[in-house]
């Protein structure tokens, strides 16, 4: 099994190396690591198009090495697919992220974005995130993280990948709770409640500096969601795909005469 490991917290992140060590214990694994050279949290599916990308080989101190780049998590996946490493990945593992990626958070997450790129390329993928003991969002990075349990859990998924049903074009979004997990649940995405507010941080020379993100968010309490699984102390496993088409809206919109909008608007004459 040829596996690419990446993340959005950077090549030195503890979560990445916890996952790397667990994957290296899986029999038959051929592992490549390509990760950003520094933190790229909340970069979502951004890519680098305005300038060439630097790449540096990094030694990990245990006889293995990887590549660090000044690109984004999605760039890291593209590097592998385009030939930076000696094989084409058969699986992408992204993480372990320092903080949860639940519900609407996934639309901002660089961790999930790297896995989504795998889905776009037709490569099975797993995004992995660990809640801190303070239960913060991924970009807060506050509190302590304990990665060993979820690293071992994901390594078992990889080891038994032929038995785990991951449909084509789908990724698994895995979130682990703080503390020992009481089990693992398959669940749907929940709904995040953000509490962001506009706060003036400083004012200087006619410029204003604002803080608009970061207040502690909440979520809608619904059974069957990833939030509910984490609240119950379970690992949440959510299958995701990239088809964003609102199928239920197609018939309703098709009934509207869009061709009419090609003609100039009729103006009433007073």
Secondary structure, DSSP 8 states (H G I E B T S, - for coil): -EEEEE-SS-TT-HHHHHHHHHHHTSTT-EEEEEEESS--TT-TT----SS---EEEEE-SSS-EEEEESS-HHHHHHHHHTTSSSS--SEEEEEEEESB--GGGGGT-HHHHHHHHHHHHT-EEEEEEE--TT--BTTT--S----HHHHHHHHHHHHTTTTS---TTEEEEEEE-SSS-S-EEE-B---EE-----EEEEEETTEEEEE-S-S--EE---TTBHHHHHHTT-EEEEEEES----HHHHHHHHTS-GGGGGS-------
